[in-house]
Amino acid sequence: MLTAAAITDLREFIKRQILYAEYRIGSTYYRADISETEITAGGIVRIKIPISESLPVTINQIRLINVYDQVWASKDISVTTNALQTHYLQWFDINITEVDA
């Protein structure tokens, strides 16, 4: 079984490895900076990505990119901004758990 220290190290490793995010509009990806990466009280690694677009758009995917420019995580979404809401906050929650096999 992994120790608490090992699980903490894995969480910290994830925090250090995620460099930026990308979001897709249509078939084109745009870079987005990560505003915050935290470990919640429950041990979840939460990565927050604010997205700002000056025009109404539909965002259909978001993904996390690591320090080696590799996709680490992605999820398909369907979020349409409008004239009043041109800012959108997306986040990834990554939970590290050990399961007995």
C-alpha positions, -999 to 999 in steps of 0.1 A, spaced: 0 0 0 11 35 -7 19 57 23 3 91 28 37 106 19 37 88 -14 2 100 -23 12 136 -13 42 133 -36 21 122 -65 -3 151 -60 27 176 -59 41 159 -90 9 165 -109 9 202 -98 44 207 -112 39 188 -145 8 207 -158 21 237 -177 -9 252 -195 -43 244 -210 -58 245 -244 -94 249 -254 -110 242 -288 -134 263 -307 -145 245 -338 -114 226 -348 -89 252 -336 -70 251 -303 -62 282 -283 -38 284 -254 -51 293 -219 -30 300 -188 -38 282 -156 -49 306 -129 -45 282 -100 -35 247 -91 -44 236 -56 -48 205 -35 -81 207 -18 -88 197 18 -101 164 5 -68 157 -14 -81 165 -49 -57 183 -73 -78 211 -88 -65 229 -118 -84 261 -127 -84 276 -163 -101 309 -170 -111 314 -206 -118 349 -220 -132 355 -255 -143 389 -267 -171 374 -289 -197 348 -283 -182 313 -290 -189 277 -283 -160 259 -266 -161 222 -273 -130 207 -257 -104 216 -231 -72 198 -223 -42 200 -200 -7 201 -215 24 190 -195 59 204 -195 68 182 -225 39 196 -246 20 163 -242 -18 161 -236 -23 148 -200 -60 151 -198 -89 163 -220 -126 165 -218 -153 173 -243 -176 201 -233 -202 223 -249 -202 258 -234 -214 288 -253 -206 322 -241 -228 352 -250 -225 389 -253 -229 394 -215 -207 364 -205 -174 364 -223 -155 349 -194 -157 312 -184 -139 292 -157 -132 256 -163 -114 232 -140 -101 197 -138 -103 177 -105 -78 149 -103 -82 125 -75 -54 101 -65 -66 70 -47 -53 35 -42 -76 5 -46 -70 -30 -33 -70 -55 -61 
